[in-house]
């Protein structure tokens, strides 16, 4: 069969759920099983240009997720998800080596006060520890409910969650849309989120980006704030961040959806975030949004370049076609092309791996309510350096 291939005839959901390749050479996608409590499903293909089939459906997380992020370490797929309505944050793991679910619906935290448009993101260290960032409990300041962002670490044997630690500095401000990514070379993790000094409740736009690093010993670097005000209308416009050559970054639609903003954190010699910036990505195709949610994805090819895809085209992204661009530094973007025309892209998430002889940017996307798999060939017949994710023992990740 030719690409694209349908995975499931059901809409995608917000977050970051790219396709993955196992050590055995199979291909996987983690998707919402259709809502209404159908759960989160793992789909597998031996040849993704042919067909996908669901795995271990009897033991899947039987929830209706609102937000879902999936990260790979070895053959383990780590999931963080927020359940619709109650905003409880959960964790699960899927093992691609034997196609089984583990640690199903393990509670990370159930905030006492539900956040406004909550968000969750996670990544895993090389030793199996998992770090999640999310919107936590409100703080009540001067009669208002202020949105907050927290970090929570899963470690130990058996593994347990440490409990929330605040990432922001509090005060009469709002914070939201936190995302996390592990550095390619170490277990330091960079975290980026948004802030506004506008004290109105609830928040309606972000004015600054902020970031810090959680180190391998769980200590936090100093919080750093962008120096330039950049107004961003979408409260959860950054679906994920990537790491390339000392920079952690993501994309978010700029005000009025005229272009994308590039939100980035540069690290110092100690691998800590020391500079945060928010600037125009200089892309010409207007990005689309889904309410407050951005429809884009960013991925790094080791330590060489960022690769981005987004839904857009037409005024304020009304066409919802899929566009692509690349950048070595996040400031100068090149190679912008319309990757896929005549679609209605409501969600997209990408990964980079080698399939056959080609290095591909493989992506899962929602085309008018149907989740599909497709690929863009980045290098025909050649394999660049890619991050190595060593396979870890499964014992610490099973419940």
Secondary structure, DSSP 8 states (H G I E B T S, - for coil): --S-EEEESS---EEE---EE-TTS-EEEEEE-SSTT--EEEEEESSTTT--EEESGGGS--S-EEEEEEEEETTEEEEEEEETTT-EEEEEEEETTTTEEEEEEEEEEE-SS--TT--EEEEE-TTS-EEEEEE---EEETTEEE--EEEEEEETTTTEE---EE-S--SS-EEEEEEEEE-SSSS-EEEEEEEE----SS---B-EEEEEEE-TTS-B---EE-SS---B--TB-----EEETTEEEEEEE-GGGSSEEEEEEEE-TTS-EEEEEEEE----S-B-EETTEE-EEEEE-SSS-EEEEEEE-SGGGTT-EEEEEEESSSSSEEEEEEEE-S--EEEEEEEEEEETTEEEEEEEEEESS-EEEEEEEEETT------------SGGG--
